[in-house]
């Protein structure tokens, strides 16, 4: 049998990516697609240059679930299974004979499969042992993720009016009452409508551009930042979308709308030990993958020419052209 009928040659950079020297035809690597890569074994189905052996078939059956194996107890079903395996390889052989192994789509799919398999191998081989001390250290460093008080996310419209300015306070209160009427006319879940009121009327420069959103704040943080009156009013809001009345503080008047509440957390180290261990193992493997890529780039002298890159034309307004081939692969995230 000729070498060309049993070997698939693809234009790939895989030898370099694996740290080996390129094949004589630079940038090409050969794959042996036969079932019987080694001599020996009893053939149960045979075709030109290849076969399915009894040993391979027995291994395939062992890899099946018991329920699936039952399908192939009958001789006819077993024969159909073997014939299907053989016909699949006949199709592969014919595809190679037609030159489809050099089709850009096939080449790119093979390149992606190689990179994905290489990544799995690297991540599986990466040392990822996590000690109890490391878990405890991570828990201490990320304690806020596991232990935190209840918090509320509130939006507000604020009108500035210090208590010392009675005239301004009277005007601001009336405006706040009018805004409260408009807010109550909105459906409880209409946070966009309330946000528009905040953008147009709130005099709090930090939150007005954010639709009046205060983000998540604890009761203590609300009292410290906006006054105990605001914290007390928020405690009275029990359902998402609920509105306060006009709330007076030393700085002015607030109309408050509860977006949602976040429950308190109090998870001990034992509660999250396994979660943290898995997370730390993943982080170690990600660092190992980044180190591997850095070593590979250095080994193969990866370089980017910023001047040449900047000269590549890129017209965001140009019409889209018909693709000339599959998109090139990029390194997937680990």
Beta strands, then each sheet from edge to edge (+ up, - down):
strand 1: 7-11
strand 2: 28-32
strand 3: 43-47
strand 4: 50-53
strand 5: 147-148
strand 6: 151-160
strand 7: 213-218
strand 8: 243-248
strand 9: 252-262
strand 10: 265-266
sheet 1: 1+ 2-
sheet 2: 3+ 4-
sheet 3: 5+ 10-
sheet 4: 7+ 6- 9+ 8-
end
